[in-house]
Amino acid sequence: MRYHIGMGWQYNRIWLMEKNTIHIVPRYIIYSFFILGLISAIAFRTIIVIQRVEPGWIRPVWYTGTIGYFFFFLYRYLITLKRKKAIEEFQLIEKLKVNACLTEKDREVVLYLLSSVKYSLEDINYAIIFLLSVLAIAADLLLSLL
């Protein structure tokens, strides 16, 4: 998105199928970034085991996790920015607070926002990262006892 004085937010074609139409990115992109985030999470959580098994692999695994997270969180940042800019540009919060009628474009934006949250894999990602963190702590404690 770019801001032009007097014209407001202009959405670039990476995020849009048609000019000035907000849409959810294709599922293959959603799943690709989900898998990238998952690989990064696994990489960081396996470092504790790798340091005991094969210390020479720590740096490559760390770089895999770090570079993966770099792109994953850049993607998540852009999605969040897109959502916030849509809410701001269409003044959705203000309109809802005063019970104003929504235009057809407003409804499209609200539908985009709700669909974007519904189809996001964030909740699954957070649950997996939580589980992997518990397993990493357990593995470290177990390996410390050996």
N, CA and C of each residue as an Amber inpcrd file, in Angstrom:
protein
   438
   0.8410000  -1.1770000   0.0000000   0.0000000   0.0000000   0.0000000
   0.8840000   1.2370000   0.0000000   0.4590000   2.2070000  -0.7430000
   1.1650000   3.4860000  -0.7620000   0.1570000   4.5750000  -0.4700000
   0.6020000   5.6230000   0.2090000  -0.2800000   6.7350000   0.5030000
   0.0600000   7.8840000  -0.4330000  -0.9580000   8.3720000  -1.1220000
  -0.7950000   9.5160000  -1.9970000  -1.6310000  10.6610000  -1.4480000
  -1.0110000  11.8250000  -1.3090000  -1.7290000  12.9860000  -0.8050000
  -2.8990000  13.2790000  -1.7390000  -4.0770000  13.4220000  -1.1550000
  -5.2730000  13.7360000  -1.9210000  -5.9620000  12.5150000  -2.5140000
  -5.2560000  11.3720000  -2.5380000  -5.8590000  10.1840000  -3.1300000
  -6.0610000   9.0770000  -2.1070000  -5.4420000   9.1850000  -0.9490000
  -5.6000000   8.1560000   0.0720000  -4.7260000   6.9460000  -0.2070000
  -5.1220000   5.8380000   0.3300000  -4.3390000   4.6070000   0.1960000
  -4.5740000   3.9560000  -1.1500000  -3.5040000   3.6200000  -1.8110000
  -3.5670000   2.9010000  -3.0760000  -3.0090000   1.5050000  -2.8310000
  -3.8030000   0.4980000  -3.0310000  -3.3850000  -0.8740000  -2.7800000
  -2.6290000  -1.3870000  -4.0020000  -1.4680000  -2.0020000  -3.7750000
  -0.7110000  -2.5000000  -4.9180000  -1.2770000  -3.8280000  -5.3980000
  -0.8900000  -4.2460000  -6.5630000  -1.4810000  -5.4190000  -7.2040000
  -1.0470000  -6.7370000  -6.5630000  -0.0340000  -6.7390000  -5.7260000
   0.3540000  -7.9650000  -5.0370000  -0.8080000  -8.4550000  -4.1840000
  -1.5250000  -7.5400000  -3.5720000  -2.5850000  -7.9030000  -2.6380000
  -3.9620000  -7.9040000  -3.2850000  -4.0570000  -7.4040000  -4.4940000
  -5.3770000  -7.2150000  -5.0870000  -5.5110000  -7.8960000  -6.4350000
  -6.7070000  -8.3960000  -6.6840000  -6.9850000  -8.9550000  -8.0020000
  -7.4190000  -7.8490000  -8.9540000  -8.1930000  -6.9400000  -8.4540000
  -8.6380000  -5.8070000  -9.2500000  -8.1980000  -4.5400000  -8.5400000
  -8.0150000  -3.5010000  -9.2870000  -7.5920000  -2.2430000  -8.6970000
  -8.5950000  -1.7890000  -7.6340000  -8.0700000  -1.3980000  -6.4800000
  -8.8640000  -0.8940000  -5.3570000  -9.8620000  -1.9250000  -4.7990000
  -9.5980000  -3.2070000  -4.9800000 -10.4370000  -4.2560000  -4.4140000
  -9.5820000  -5.0420000  -3.4260000 -10.0290000  -5.1160000  -2.2050000
  -9.2920000  -5.8460000  -1.1860000  -9.7080000  -7.3060000  -1.2530000
  -8.7400000  -8.2110000  -1.1740000  -9.0710000  -9.6290000  -1.1450000
  -8.0500000 -10.3930000  -0.3140000  -8.4300000 -11.5700000   0.0730000
  -7.5430000 -12.4470000   0.8300000  -6.5610000 -13.0770000  -0.1500000
  -5.3280000 -13.2400000   0.2890000  -4.3340000 -13.8730000  -0.5710000
  -4.7420000 -15.3230000  -0.8140000  -4.2840000 -15.9160000  -1.8970000
  -4.6500000 -17.3100000  -2.1970000  -4.2010000 -18.2750000  -1.0920000
  -4.9350000 -19.3880000  -0.9840000  -4.6500000 -20.3740000   0.0660000
  -3.2220000 -20.9030000   0.0000000  -2.6770000 -21.0850000  -1.2010000
  -1.3220000 -21.6250000  -1.2830000  -0.3100000 -20.6800000  -0.6300000
  -0.5700000 -19.3850000  -0.6720000   0.3140000 -18.4370000   0.0050000
   0.1370000 -18.5520000   1.5110000  -1.1130000 -18.6480000   1.9690000
  -1.3870000 -18.8000000   3.3990000  -0.6810000 -20.0440000   3.9310000
  -0.8530000 -21.1730000   3.2310000  -0.2400000 -22.4270000   3.6890000
   1.2800000 -22.4010000   3.5650000   1.8080000 -21.7440000   2.5280000
   3.2650000 -21.6540000   2.3700000   3.8990000 -20.9100000   3.5360000
   3.3010000 -19.7870000   3.9210000   3.8630000 -19.0420000   5.0460000
   3.6220000 -19.7520000   6.3720000   2.5380000 -20.4830000   6.4820000
   2.2980000 -21.2970000   7.6760000   3.4030000 -22.3450000   7.8160000
   3.7140000 -23.0300000   6.7230000   4.7640000 -24.0540000   6.7450000
   6.1250000 -23.4190000   7.0250000   6.3870000 -22.2650000   6.4330000
   7.6390000 -21.5590000   6.7010000   7.7680000 -21.2170000   8.1810000
   6.7010000 -20.7130000   8.7830000   6.7170000 -20.4030000  10.2110000
   6.9070000 -21.6490000  11.0540000   6.2990000 -22.7380000  10.6320000
   6.4220000 -24.0030000  11.3500000   7.8550000 -24.5350000  11.2750000
   8.4600000 -24.4860000  10.1040000   9.8520000 -24.9150000   9.9520000
  10.7640000 -24.0810000  10.8470000  10.5340000 -22.7770000  10.8870000
  11.3410000 -21.8920000  11.7280000  11.1680000 -22.2320000  13.2020000
   9.9330000 -22.4790000  13.6120000   9.6660000 -22.8290000  15.0130000
  10.3530000 -24.1390000  15.3830000  10.2760000 -25.1050000  14.4950000
  10.9330000 -26.3910000  14.7520000  12.4410000 -26.2080000  14.8270000
  12.9860000 -25.4110000  13.9040000  14.4340000 -25.1860000  13.8800000
  14.9260000 -24.6210000  15.2180000  14.2720000 -23.5900000  15.7020000
  14.7160000 -22.9820000  16.9590000  14.5710000 -23.9340000  18.1370000
  13.5220000 -24.7210000  18.1380000  13.2880000 -25.5960000  19.2810000
  14.1270000 -26.8690000  19.2440000  14.6940000 -27.1890000  18.0870000
  15.5700000 -28.3580000  18.0240000  17.0240000 -28.0230000  18.3400000
  17.3450000 -26.7620000  18.4080000  18.7290000 -26.3680000  18.7070000
  19.1950000 -26.9710000  20.0290000  18.3280000 -27.0330000  21.0160000
  18.6900000 -27.5570000  22.3310000  19.1270000 -29.0200000  22.2420000
  18.4850000 -29.7790000  21.3640000  18.8560000 -31.1840000  21.1760000
  20.0870000 -31.2890000  20.2760000  20.1230000 -30.4890000  19.2160000
  21.2330000 -30.5350000  18.2620000  22.5610000 -30.1970000  18.9320000
  22.5580000 -29.3070000  19.8970000  23.8190000 -28.9410000  20.5480000
  24.4500000 -30.1370000  21.2520000  23.6250000 -31.0840000  21.6690000
  24.1460000 -32.2860000  22.3340000  24.4760000 -33.4000000  21.3410000
  23.7290000 -33.4570000  20.2500000  23.8930000 -34.5430000  19.2890000
  24.9520000 -34.2080000  18.2300000  24.8240000 -33.0540000  17.6120000
  25.7210000 -32.6430000  16.5250000  25.9110000 -31.1240000  16.5650000
  26.8270000 -30.6350000  17.4170000  27.0090000 -29.1810000  17.5930000
  27.3220000 -28.4130000  16.3050000  27.8980000 -29.0720000  15.3260000
  28.2260000 -28.3970000  14.0700000  27.0060000 -27.9460000  13.2900000
  25.8390000 -28.4650000  13.6090000  24.6080000 -28.1110000  12.9160000
  23.8770000 -26.9310000  13.5460000  24.3730000 -26.4260000  14.6720000
  23.6670000 -25.3340000  15.3650000  23.5200000 -24.0990000  14.4790000
  24.5990000 -23.6460000  13.8810000  24.5160000 -22.4300000  13.0460000
  23.5830000 -22.5860000  11.8500000  23.6940000 -23.6750000  11.0560000
  22.7530000 -23.8140000   9.9320000  21.2940000 -23.8710000  10.3860000
  21.0350000 -24.5570000  11.4900000  19.6590000 -24.6390000  11.9930000
  19.2070000 -23.2740000  12.4910000  20.0930000 -22.5610000  13.1820000
  19.7580000 -21.2200000  13.6740000  19.4570000 -20.2860000  12.4940000
  20.2900000 -20.3310000  11.4440000  20.0450000 -19.4930000  10.2680000
  18.7370000 -19.8670000   9.5760000  18.4490000 -21.1510000   9.5050000
  17.1780000 -21.5930000   8.9170000  16.0080000 -20.9760000   9.6800000
  16.0470000 -21.0730000  11.0050000  14.9770000 -20.5010000  11.8280000
  14.8900000 -18.9900000  11.7010000  16.0420000 -18.3270000  11.7300000
  16.0560000 -16.8660000  11.6870000  15.5910000 -16.3240000  10.3350000
  16.0980000 -16.8760000   9.2590000  15.6960000 -16.4080000   7.9270000
  14.2200000 -16.7410000   7.6690000  13.8030000 -17.9310000   8.0940000
  12.3940000 -18.2900000   7.9500000  11.4920000 -17.3300000   8.6990000
  11.8550000 -17.0390000   9.9550000  11.0540000 -16.0920000  10.7350000
  11.0880000 -14.6880000  10.1290000  12.2020000 -14.3100000   9.5350000
  12.2980000 -12.9990000   8.8980000  11.1800000 -12.8480000   7.8620000
  11.0700000 -13.8300000   6.9700000  10.0470000 -13.7500000   5.9270000
   8.6460000 -13.9780000   6.4820000   8.5030000 -14.8930000   7.4390000
   7.2010000 -15.1790000   8.0300000   6.6360000 -13.9300000   8.7180000
   7.4510000 -13.2850000   9.5500000   6.9430000 -12.1260000  10.2820000
   6.8080000 -10.8940000   9.3870000   7.5900000 -10.8180000   8.3220000
   7.3730000  -9.7420000   7.3460000   5.9950000  -9.9170000   6.6970000
   5.6670000 -11.1360000   6.3210000   4.3450000 -11.4490000   5.7510000
   3.2410000 -11.1070000   6.7490000   3.3730000 -11.5500000   7.9930000
   2.3570000 -11.2720000   9.0220000   2.2260000  -9.7590000   9.2480000
   3.3510000  -9.0410000   9.2360000   3.3330000  -7.5850000   9.4080000
   2.5340000  -6.9320000   8.2780000   2.7740000  -7.3620000   7.0390000
   2.0700000  -6.7780000   5.8940000   0.5710000  -7.0650000   5.9520000
   0.1960000  -8.2610000   6.3920000  -1.2280000  -8.5910000   6.5400000
  -1.8660000  -7.6940000   7.5990000  -1.1890000  -7.5550000   8.7420000
  -1.7190000  -6.7090000   9.8210000  -1.8150000  -5.2570000   9.3720000
  -0.8030000  -4.7780000   8.6740000  -0.8170000  -3.4090000   8.1590000
  -1.9790000  -3.2140000   7.1940000  -2.2090000  -4.1810000   6.3320000
  -3.3090000  -4.1070000   5.3650000  -4.6550000  -4.0170000   6.0920000
  -4.8290000  -4.8320000   7.1220000  -6.0790000  -4.8090000   7.8880000
  -6.2750000  -3.4610000   8.5710000  -5.2400000  -2.9730000   9.2390000
  -5.3530000  -1.6970000   9.9630000  -5.6270000  -0.5390000   9.0170000
  -4.9580000  -0.5350000   7.8660000  -5.1670000   0.5500000   6.9020000
  -6.5870000   0.5170000   6.3390000  -7.1170000  -0.6800000   6.1120000
  -8.4970000  -0.7900000   5.6120000  -9.4780000  -0.2520000   6.6450000
  -9.2720000  -0.6200000   7.9140000 -10.1430000  -0.1280000   8.9880000
 -10.0620000   1.3910000   9.0760000  -8.8420000   1.9130000   8.9830000
  -8.6430000   3.3660000   9.0860000  -9.2180000   4.1010000   7.8770000
  -8.8880000   3.6340000   6.6820000  -9.3290000   4.3300000   5.4750000
 -10.8500000   4.3880000   5.3690000 -11.5170000   3.3100000   5.7260000
 -12.9770000   3.2640000   5.6080000 -13.6770000   3.6910000   6.8880000
 -12.8970000   4.1050000   7.8870000 -13.4220000   4.6190000   9.1610000
 -14.4770000   3.6820000   9.7460000 -14.1580000   2.3980000   9.7340000
 -15.1440000   1.3900000  10.1510000 -15.4740000   1.4820000  11.6330000
 -14.4890000   1.7110000  12.4660000 -14.7490000   1.8040000  13.9080000
 -15.6630000   2.9870000  14.1960000 -15.3470000   4.1220000  13.5950000
 -16.1570000   5.3150000  13.8160000 -17.5990000   5.1010000  13.3370000
 -17.7530000   4.4650000  12.1810000 -19.0890000   4.2180000  11.6370000
 -19.8820000   3.2740000  12.5380000 -19.2290000   2.2540000  13.0520000
 -19.9250000   1.3150000  13.9360000 -20.2870000   1.9460000  15.2760000
 -19.4300000   2.8280000  15.7720000 -19.7040000   3.4890000  17.0550000
 -20.9660000   4.3410000  16.9930000 -21.2030000   4.9770000  15.8580000
 -22.3800000   5.8470000  15.7350000 -23.5300000   5.1570000  14.9990000
 -23.3700000   3.8730000  14.7580000 -24.4010000   3.0790000  14.1060000
 -24.7470000   3.6190000  12.7140000 -23.7090000   4.0860000  12.0070000
 -23.9190000   4.6230000  10.6600000 -24.1490000   3.4890000   9.6680000
 -24.8580000   3.7940000   8.6260000 -25.0850000   2.8040000   7.5720000
 -23.7690000   2.5550000   6.8410000 -23.5220000   1.3040000   6.5310000
 -22.3040000   0.9480000   5.7980000 -22.6030000   0.9440000   4.3050000
 -21.6650000   1.4800000   3.5420000 -21.7990000   1.4490000   2.0830000
 -21.4740000   0.0360000   1.5990000 -21.7140000  -0.1940000   0.3330000
 -21.3780000  -1.5030000  -0.2460000 -19.8800000  -1.7670000  -0.1310000
 -19.0570000  -0.7420000  -0.3530000 -17.6010000  -0.8890000  -0.2300000
 -17.2220000  -1.1820000   1.2190000 -17.8830000  -0.5030000   2.1720000
 -17.6310000  -0.7750000   3.5940000 -17.9070000  -2.2390000   3.9090000
 -19.0000000  -2.7520000   3.3800000 -19.3630000  -4.1610000   3.6210000
 -18.3140000  -5.1060000   3.0350000 -17.7990000  -4.7650000   1.8590000
 -16.7370000  -5.5770000   1.2520000 -15.5060000  -5.6060000   2.1490000
 -15.1610000  -4.4580000   2.7140000 -13.9880000  -4.3770000   3.5870000
 -14.2170000  -5.1730000   4.8700000 -15.4010000  -5.0510000   5.4580000
 -15.7200000  -5.8190000   6.6730000 -15.6840000  -7.3150000   6.3550000
 -16.2380000  -7.6960000   5.2190000 -16.2040000  -9.1010000   4.8140000
 -14.7630000  -9.5770000   4.6440000 -13.9200000  -8.7440000   4.0190000
 -12.4990000  -9.0830000   3.8760000 -11.8590000  -9.2820000   5.2460000
 -12.0880000  -8.3350000   6.1640000 -11.4640000  -8.4090000   7.4870000
 -11.8850000  -9.6710000   8.2410000 -13.1650000  -9.9590000   8.2410000
 -13.6600000 -11.1380000   8.9470000 -13.1900000 -12.4330000   8.2810000
 -13.2000000 -12.4640000   6.9790000 -12.7220000 -13.6510000   6.2610000
 -11.2290000 -13.8560000   6.4660000 -10.5030000 -12.7540000   6.4850000
  -9.0620000 -12.8210000   6.6860000  -8.7270000 -13.4450000   8.0420000
  -9.4580000 -13.0660000   9.0560000  -9.2510000 -13.6490000  10.3860000
  -9.7010000 -15.1100000  10.4010000 -10.8460000 -15.3780000   9.7820000
 -11.3950000 -16.7400000   9.7820000 -10.4530000 -17.7330000   9.0990000
  -9.8780000 -17.3680000   7.9640000  -9.0390000 -18.2850000   7.1930000
  -7.5780000 -18.2680000   7.6060000  -7.2150000 -17.3690000   8.5100000
  -5.8440000 -17.3160000   8.9910000  -5.5150000 -18.5800000   9.7870000
  -4.2840000 -19.0070000   9.6970000  -3.8260000 -20.1780000  10.4490000
  -3.0530000 -19.7640000  11.7030000  -3.2040000 -18.5040000  12.1190000
  -2.4760000 -18.0050000  13.2850000  -2.7210000 -18.8450000  14.5270000
  -3.9760000 -19.1840000  14.8010000  -4.2830000 -19.9220000  16.0220000
  -3.6090000 -21.2920000  16.0320000  -3.6050000 -21.9660000  14.8890000
  -2.9310000 -23.2640000  14.8000000  -1.4260000 -23.0770000  14.9700000
  -0.8930000 -22.0430000  14.3470000   0.5350000 -21.7440000  14.4620000
   0.9150000 -21.5090000  15.9210000   0.1450000 -20.7140000  16.6360000
   0.4420000 -20.4390000  18.0360000   0.3630000 -21.6990000  18.8810000
  -0.6300000 -22.5520000  18.6220000  -0.7720000 -23.7940000  19.3830000
   0.4220000 -24.7190000  19.1410000   0.8570000 -24.8300000  17.8890000
   2.0020000 -25.6810000  17.5740000   3.2750000 -25.1350000  18.2180000
   3.4750000 -23.8210000  18.1420000   4.6600000 -23.2230000  18.7690000
   4.6390000 -23.4520000  20.2760000   3.4730000 -23.3400000  20.8980000
   3.3470000 -23.6120000  22.3250000   3.7510000 -25.0480000  22.6290000
   3.1950000 -25.9950000  21.8670000   3.4950000 -27.4090000  22.0780000
   4.9800000 -27.7050000  21.8500000   5.5460000 -27.1630000  20.7800000
   6.9640000 -27.3710000  20.5080000   7.8380000 -26.7780000  21.6130000
   7.4250000 -25.6600000  22.1720000   8.1820000 -25.0490000  23.2700000
   8.1660000 -25.9440000  24.4980000   7.0140000 -26.5080000  24.8190000
   6.9110000 -27.4310000  25.9570000   7.8010000 -28.6460000  25.7210000
   7.7500000 -29.1960000  24.4960000   8.5770000 -30.3590000  24.1710000
  10.0680000 -30.0340000  24.2260000  10.4490000 -28.8450000  23.7880000
  11.8590000 -28.4370000  23.8260000  12.3470000 -28.3150000  25.2630000
  11.5310000 -27.7470000  26.1150000  11.9050000 -27.6170000  27.5370000
  12.0110000 -29.0130000  28.1480000  11.0440000 -29.8690000  27.8680000
  11.0740000 -31.2310000  28.3990000  12.3020000 -31.9910000  27.9070000
  12.6240000 -31.8540000  26.6290000  13.8080000 -32.5300000  26.0680000
  15.0880000 -32.0390000  26.7370000  15.1740000 -30.7280000  26.9380000
  16.3620000 -30.1900000  27.5950000  16.4890000 -30.6990000  29.0260000
  15.3940000 -30.7090000  29.7640000  15.4360000 -31.2050000  31.1400000
  15.7930000 -32.6910000  31.1680000  15.2370000 -33.4450000  30.2560000
  15.5330000 -34.8790000  30.1900000  17.0020000 -35.1280000  29.8330000
  17.4940000 -34.4050000  28.8220000  18.8920000 -34.5540000  28.4230000
  19.8500000 -34.1010000  29.5180000  19.4380000 -33.1450000  30.3220000
  20.2750000 -32.6720000  31.4350000  20.4180000 -33.7370000  32.5130000
  19.4240000 -34.5920000  32.6380000  19.4590000 -35.6570000  33.6410000
  20.3360000 -36.8330000  33.2170000  20.5750000 -36.9590000  31.9190000
  21.3650000 -38.0910000  31.3930000  22.8420000 -37.8730000  31.4940000
